[in-house]
Amino acid sequence: MNRKFISLREVGRQLEIPPSTVVYYKDKFTKYIPSVGGGGRRRRYPIEVLEIFRRIREMFNDNWSTEQIERELALKFSMLMDDQQYDQSNEQRSGGGGSPEFVQGLGDVLSKMSDVLDSQSLFRSEIRSLRDEVAELRRERDELERKASERAESLEKQVAELKRKVAGGQGGDIDFPPAEFLASPLVICSDGEYLGVQGKGRKHFSLKDFVHLIERKMSSSLVVETSWKRQNGHWVLVVRTDDSSKGREQNIVLVAKKTVTPSKNVVTEIIRLNIDGNDAPDALLLTLFRQLKSVFNG
C-alpha cells in the first residue's frame, strides 16, 4: 500500500504552527509520532501525523498535562503506532548483513544528529521570519514618526501665520499677545522691587510657561478654556475651568503689561490677578510665585 509522507516543515505550514513549536511537540511526544526513513531532512512522517500534531496543539491550548496528553495519544493513535512498528520491523529484516545491534545503534546516533541539524534549520527559518517582521515594524514606526513630524511642522507654521496676521491687524476680532510679550520674564512688583522666577540654565519663567502650566492640568474630568483680549493697553488672560468630578467651576482673570525695569530689562508684569471675582492681594501673589519657583525648578 502506497502512503503519503511529509516533512516537519510541511506540518508547520499546513497547521500554521511555528517551526520551533513543531519541533518541541515532536521531541516531547516522539514515541507517539510515527516516522520513516533516515534522520533529519531525510526523515518523513505519514500524512496522518497532521491530525496528531493538531490534537497535541489543541490539548496544550486547553492546558492539559503531559500525562493526560500522552494517554490521549496512546488511546487515539495506537493503530497508527502499530503500523509504524510493523514498517520498522520490515526495514530491519531487509536491511542486509551486519550486526542488528550495531546497525540499530549507529542508526540511532545518525538519526539524533540529523534531527539536531533539521531543528537548527527550522529555527533559522523562524528567526529570519521574525527579523523580517521586526524590520517591517521599524519601517512602520519610522513612517509614523515622519508623518507626526510633518504634522507638527505644519501646525507650527499655521500658528506662526495666525500670529503674524494678528500682529499685522488682519486677525479681525482675534486678539493674541506678541511672542516677545509671552516669552519675556513674568514678574510682580512688590514694594518697588520686581520679583520673578528663574529656572535652571538661567531660564526665566514667562507668561507662556504660566499658560502651559494651566493647560497641562486639563484631563477627562477637568476642562480648561483660555482666551485673550486687549483692554486699556494691557493684555487680559481669561481662564475658565470646569471640574466635573468636583462639580466646581472657576474663573481666573490675569492682567499683564509690558514693563521696562530700572535696570533696563523688558519684562511682563502682572498688575492684577482676579479669582472668581476677587482680586488677589500681594501676599497671595508672593505665595503663588514661590510655588511657581518650586515647580519650575523641579
Sequence and secondary structure as in RCSB ss.txt:
>XXXX:A:sequence
MNRKFISLREVGRQLEIPPSTVVYYKDKFTKYIPSVGGGGRRRRYPIEVLEIFRRIREMFNDNWSTEQIERELAL
KFSMLMDDQQYDQSNEQRSGGGGSPEFVQGLGDVLSKMSDVLDSQSLFRSEIRSLRDEVAELRRERDELERKASE
RAESLEKQVAELKRKVAGGQGGDIDFPPAEFLASPLVICSDGEYLGVQGKGRKHFSLKDFVHLIERKMSSSLVVE
TSWKRQNGHWVLVVRTDDSSKGREQNIVLVAKKTVTPSKNVVTEIIRLNIDGNDAPDALLLTLFRQLKSVFNG
>XXXX:A:secstr
    EE HHHHHHHHT  HHHHHHHHHHTGGGS  BSSSGGG BEETTHHHHHHHHHHHHHTT  HHHHHHHHHH
HSHHHHHHHHHHHHHHHHTS SS HHHHHHHHHHHHHHHHHHHHHHHHHHHHHHHHHHHHHHHHHHHHHHHHHHH
HHHHHHHHHHHHHHHHHTT STT     HHHHHSBEEEEETTEEEE B GGG B BHHHHHHHHHHT  SSEEEE
EEEEEETTEEEEEEEEEETTTTEEEEEEEEEEEEE TT  EEEEEEEEEETTEE  HHHHHHHHHHHHHHHT 
